[in-house]
Amino acid sequence: MQRSRWYKDAFIYQIYPRSFCDSNGDGIGDIRGIISKLDYLQELGVNAVWLSPCYKSPNDDNGYDISNYRDIMDEFGTLEDWEEMVDGMHKRGIKLIMDLVVNHSSDEHFWFQEALKGKDNPYRDYYIWRKGRGKNGKRPPNNWTSRFGGSAWEYHEDSGEYYLHLFTKKQPDLNWDNPKVRQEVHDIVKYWLDKGCDGFRCDVITYISKKEGLPNGKLNVALLGDEHFTHGPNIHAYLHALNKEVLSKYDCMTVGEGPGMNVKHAIDYTSEEREELDTVFTFEHMHTDAFFQFLPRKLKLSRLKKVLAAYQYGLRDKGWNSLYWENHDQPRSIPRFTGDFGDKRKEAAKMLAVALYMQQGTPYVYQGQEIGMMNYPWKSIDEFQDVMVKNLMGIFNKYAPFLKKVAFWALKKKGRDNARTPMQWNDKENAGFTTGTPWLPINPNYKEINVEQAMKDKNSIFHFYKKLIAFRRGNPLIIHGTFKENYASSNDIYCYERWYKGERLMVICNFKNKEIPFKLPSDCVYKSADLVLHNYDYDRKLEDMTLRPYEALVFKMI
Ligand code: NOJ
């Protein structure tokens, strides 16, 4: 089938269903809640939704632990609700990307329950089992660590073997080297595509192929074993087969979550000739404000720009990029990338949108980002619900209680629950998210920051996003144009151009909450330059100027 590659002109909205909108007062968002907000999504102008997992799950990791891949989580509704939601989306020109979590399943999945029954069970080999090391086999099979702390192996008393879990022990890793597992995944993907879903976001897809023999990982300060299961030996063959046998038969898209990816890997996974994934989420820009990925450090703009530009230049004509500042695993982007914004929250948020979304790639906006939602003001470490935090705290309490203070400081800035507090719809009780008790507290700033208020205010972040999305969608200059960065070493501004068939965009973003002088690049010659996007409400000409705090300007030149 000839694929239209519609994702190149998509603007995708990520919904974390648990926190989006609760229709039945149990404090947990659900599918009927999503249905009630489809007009809102249409108004914003997005043309696709990535829905974080909504499958049956015991919710050890909020749905990223699936116990039935073909049914809907009880808290979220029914398959009929799902069908109504997809219909409602399609009627509004919105496609649906489901989350595909197949590096691991839940330990409550039928396959794992069978596998526990013994070494001869036909499902045993759906997972990765090994004998322990040492005299009595009481040491885990290797030194790999779980992404959520501790050993990546759990001992199973009855069979005397360990199983691998790169996340919690309730998320056993599937054995992709077993052709039956790969066939199961193909069937699941086909099942949802046939039901009308338009693509998949593939969870930690870089982890699915493990090195033969599962050797010990090199010692380092953070996670052990990465080098043996990230971009493992068969990953490209497995993804190619999934593409050839299933995905290529539908006009769908895939975006792979790619921990451990650099530009070269991103090309390997997304080059059209290789027929694997369509696009990937990389993390290098998310690590520019951290040591070892999670210890916060002050952001240096030139460091961030170096990564952004490397992907713009590197993937050009070779692969396809994704553009994101936020998702359910990341803290909110203001002030993370804009520093101390004072009374300029709106300007800062709009500037961030311009800086990111005028680049090449498929843009994603995470629920609440379009109204400038912020990190939650955590008062104590016990308020976090994230299983990752709970696991790590268990370890700290046992081995290094003195590190708790540092951990809390880091979590306030970086914790995943920051982005998971409920969506703020209005200034009424519980921000209009639920009539019950919300599963995670509502950010107290909901009286000022909420959808209703943003829709009323013509200068809101919401209306700016709407304008930006309308400007971007269907615009070949942004979809296909080449990229050229100016002033790469500046720690104040991100300035780049896009060129396409005689047209040119000049994007100028001041990342600082202060005035910054701007000089027109010396090769900037043009017949006319129109200001097409601006986060201040006065006119500007393309010339040497003093940029206002967080000022963002986009000129279209001929
Ligand atoms: C990445 C997901 O985005 C995250 O939320 C989850 O905890 C892990 N993968 C494990 O599935």
Boltz pocket constraint, residues with backbone or C-beta under 6 A from the ligand:
constraints:
  - pocket:
      binder: B
      contacts: [[A, 61], [A, 64], [A, 65], [A, 101], [A, 167], [A, 203], [A, 204], [A, 257], [A, 328], [A, 329]]
      max_distance: 6.0
